[in-house]
């Protein structure tokens, strides 16, 4: 922080812009891969409200947020109606976010750790719902197998 400048954080902002410019292609690749995973999961889940809740990942990926702005993670709560086993991880995420706030003193460190934790949780949610659909498809295939055998006259 340089208090002699009109904007005391100008040097910090310039360094941040340079870092983003240097790593922008990696960022675009992460966003594209996340979009692909999101579309894959949403096409299989086929539920608009689940897709809306899972879409919170793009709030993190496409903006620079800090502090209390992470309250949008409340969008994870309705997903517990669909998958009850998400309640404990969601409570652990809330506890972790409070721990990050208390255990770190530099804001850059806090916000980086919060971003990593929230983004990791969003990927966990996508993985959880992708896995749910695969299990349901497997159960349907097993349930349909005896009917195919009976229809062919072999049973």
One Martini backbone bead per residue (centre of mass of N, CA, C, O) as a GRO file, in nm:
protein
  155
    1UNK     BB    1   0.095   0.038   0.025
    2UNK     BB    2   0.053   0.374  -0.118
    3UNK     BB    3  -0.012   0.689   0.028
    4UNK     BB    4   0.097   0.886  -0.209
    5UNK     BB    5  -0.131   0.797  -0.368
    6UNK     BB    6  -0.446   0.822  -0.474
    7UNK     BB    7  -0.416   0.504  -0.500
    8UNK     BB    8  -0.286   0.285  -0.270
    9UNK     BB    9  -0.354   0.011  -0.468
   10UNK     BB   10  -0.227   0.033  -0.756
   11UNK     BB   11   0.012  -0.164  -0.750
   12UNK     BB   12  -0.152  -0.413  -0.679
   13UNK     BB   13  -0.343  -0.402  -0.925
   14UNK     BB   14  -0.126  -0.424  -1.143
   15UNK     BB   15  -0.013  -0.699  -1.057
   16UNK     BB   16  -0.280  -0.848  -1.093
   17UNK     BB   17  -0.320  -0.794  -1.396
   18UNK     BB   18  -0.056  -0.930  -1.487
   19UNK     BB   19  -0.122  -1.214  -1.380
   20UNK     BB   20  -0.378  -1.256  -1.547
   21UNK     BB   21  -0.244  -1.225  -1.824
   22UNK     BB   22  -0.039  -1.462  -1.791
   23UNK     BB   23  -0.297  -1.684  -1.698
   24UNK     BB   24  -0.551  -1.684  -1.895
   25UNK     BB   25  -0.546  -1.964  -2.043
   26UNK     BB   26  -0.585  -2.133  -1.793
   27UNK     BB   27  -0.853  -2.004  -1.711
   28UNK     BB   28  -1.007  -2.080  -1.968
   29UNK     BB   29  -0.972  -2.387  -1.934
   30UNK     BB   30  -1.122  -2.413  -1.665
   31UNK     BB   31  -1.389  -2.297  -1.762
   32UNK     BB   32  -1.438  -2.497  -1.995
   33UNK     BB   33  -1.431  -2.756  -1.823
   34UNK     BB   34  -1.660  -2.669  -1.632
   35UNK     BB   35  -1.875  -2.639  -1.846
   36UNK     BB   36  -1.870  -2.930  -1.944
   37UNK     BB   37  -1.943  -3.060  -1.674
   38UNK     BB   38  -2.206  -2.908  -1.625
   39UNK     BB   39  -2.355  -3.000  -1.880
   40UNK     BB   40  -2.335  -3.300  -1.828
   41UNK     BB   41  -2.490  -3.303  -1.560
   42UNK     BB   42  -2.752  -3.149  -1.648
   43UNK     BB   43  -2.839  -3.348  -1.875
   44UNK     BB   44  -2.872  -3.589  -1.667
   45UNK     BB   45  -3.054  -3.467  -1.440
   46UNK     BB   46  -3.298  -3.283  -1.532
   47UNK     BB   47  -3.283  -3.004  -1.338
   48UNK     BB   48  -3.323  -2.675  -1.284
   49UNK     BB   49  -3.267  -2.639  -0.978
   50UNK     BB   50  -2.999  -2.790  -0.978
   51UNK     BB   51  -2.858  -2.619  -1.190
   52UNK     BB   52  -2.878  -2.353  -1.033
   53UNK     BB   53  -2.707  -2.449  -0.793
   54UNK     BB   54  -2.452  -2.545  -0.961
   55UNK     BB   55  -2.395  -2.253  -1.099
   56UNK     BB   56  -2.211  -2.120  -0.872
   57UNK     BB   57  -1.931  -2.169  -1.000
   58UNK     BB   58  -1.945  -1.906  -1.190
   59UNK     BB   59  -1.912  -1.696  -0.973
   60UNK     BB   60  -1.619  -1.771  -0.915
   61UNK     BB   61  -1.489  -1.785  -1.210
   62UNK     BB   62  -1.624  -1.479  -1.314
   63UNK     BB   63  -1.513  -1.353  -1.040
   64UNK     BB   64  -1.416  -1.113  -0.776
   65UNK     BB   65  -1.433  -1.238  -0.457
   66UNK     BB   66  -1.516  -1.149  -0.114
   67UNK     BB   67  -1.605  -1.257   0.174
   68UNK     BB   68  -1.949  -1.218   0.206
   69UNK     BB   69  -1.998  -1.299  -0.100
   70UNK     BB   70  -2.022  -1.618  -0.021
   71UNK     BB   71  -2.338  -1.644   0.036
   72UNK     BB   72  -2.421  -1.804  -0.229
   73UNK     BB   73  -2.370  -2.094  -0.101
   74UNK     BB   74  -2.673  -2.141  -0.023
   75UNK     BB   75  -2.737  -2.302  -0.289
   76UNK     BB   76  -2.663  -2.582  -0.153
   77UNK     BB   77  -2.900  -2.646   0.038
   78UNK     BB   78  -3.126  -2.762  -0.160
   79UNK     BB   79  -2.956  -3.023  -0.234
   80UNK     BB   80  -3.038  -3.182   0.031
   81UNK     BB   81  -3.314  -3.280  -0.081
   82UNK     BB   82  -3.175  -3.480  -0.290
   83UNK     BB   83  -2.899  -3.501  -0.094
   84UNK     BB   84  -2.851  -3.568   0.231
   85UNK     BB   85  -2.527  -3.618   0.239
   86UNK     BB   86  -2.461  -3.291   0.215
   87UNK     BB   87  -2.484  -3.171   0.501
   88UNK     BB   88  -2.205  -3.219   0.628
   89UNK     BB   89  -2.023  -3.081   0.415
   90UNK     BB   90  -2.161  -2.804   0.447
   91UNK     BB   91  -2.087  -2.763   0.746
   92UNK     BB   92  -1.780  -2.792   0.701
   93UNK     BB   93  -1.755  -2.547   0.519
   94UNK     BB   94  -1.843  -2.340   0.726
   95UNK     BB   95  -1.618  -2.404   0.928
   96UNK     BB   96  -1.379  -2.355   0.739
   97UNK     BB   97  -1.437  -2.055   0.680
   98UNK     BB   98  -1.395  -1.969   0.975
   99UNK     BB   99  -1.108  -2.073   1.003
  100UNK     BB  100  -0.979  -1.905   0.785
  101UNK     BB  101  -1.045  -1.633   0.915
  102UNK     BB  102  -0.887  -1.690   1.191
  103UNK     BB  103  -0.595  -1.815   1.075
  104UNK     BB  104  -0.579  -1.555   0.902
  105UNK     BB  105  -0.440  -1.222   0.822
  106UNK     BB  106  -0.429  -1.208   0.522
  107UNK     BB  107  -0.639  -1.131   0.274
  108UNK     BB  108  -0.517  -1.286   0.038
  109UNK     BB  109  -0.519  -1.557   0.187
  110UNK     BB  110  -0.813  -1.577   0.256
  111UNK     BB  111  -0.936  -1.553  -0.036
  112UNK     BB  112  -0.786  -1.789  -0.154
  113UNK     BB  113  -0.889  -2.009   0.040
  114UNK     BB  114  -1.188  -1.961  -0.009
  115UNK     BB  115  -1.186  -2.019  -0.310
  116UNK     BB  116  -1.079  -2.308  -0.295
  117UNK     BB  117  -1.300  -2.423  -0.113
  118UNK     BB  118  -1.550  -2.347  -0.286
  119UNK     BB  119  -1.458  -2.476  -0.550
  120UNK     BB  120  -1.423  -2.760  -0.441
  121UNK     BB  121  -1.720  -2.791  -0.359
  122UNK     BB  122  -1.842  -2.756  -0.641
  123UNK     BB  123  -1.698  -3.004  -0.760
  124UNK     BB  124  -1.821  -3.202  -0.563
  125UNK     BB  125  -2.112  -3.160  -0.656
  126UNK     BB  126  -2.076  -3.246  -0.948
  127UNK     BB  127  -1.971  -3.528  -0.884
  128UNK     BB  128  -2.214  -3.627  -0.720
  129UNK     BB  129  -2.426  -3.593  -0.956
  130UNK     BB  130  -2.282  -3.769  -1.165
  131UNK     BB  131  -2.286  -4.031  -0.991
  132UNK     BB  132  -2.591  -4.058  -0.952
  133UNK     BB  133  -2.663  -4.112  -1.249
  134UNK     BB  134  -2.495  -4.369  -1.291
  135UNK     BB  135  -2.642  -4.537  -1.078
  136UNK     BB  136  -2.927  -4.516  -1.199
  137UNK     BB  137  -2.855  -4.651  -1.469
  138UNK     BB  138  -2.762  -4.920  -1.346
  139UNK     BB  139  -3.034  -4.994  -1.213
  140UNK     BB  140  -3.202  -4.995  -1.476
  141UNK     BB  141  -3.042  -5.217  -1.618
  142UNK     BB  142  -3.095  -5.438  -1.405
  143UNK     BB  143  -3.409  -5.425  -1.418
  144UNK     BB  144  -3.421  -5.493  -1.738
  145UNK     BB  145  -3.285  -5.774  -1.774
  146UNK     BB  146  -3.516  -5.981  -1.703
  147UNK     BB  147  -3.707  -5.886  -1.929
  148UNK     BB  148  -3.529  -5.970  -2.169
  149UNK     BB  149  -3.522  -6.272  -2.107
  150UNK     BB  150  -3.831  -6.321  -2.114
  151UNK     BB  151  -3.876  -6.212  -2.408
  152UNK     BB  152  -3.680  -6.441  -2.540
  153UNK     BB  153  -3.747  -6.729  -2.382
  154UNK     BB  154  -3.512  -6.814  -2.154
  155UNK     BB  155  -3.683  -6.803  -1.862
   0.00000   0.00000   0.00000
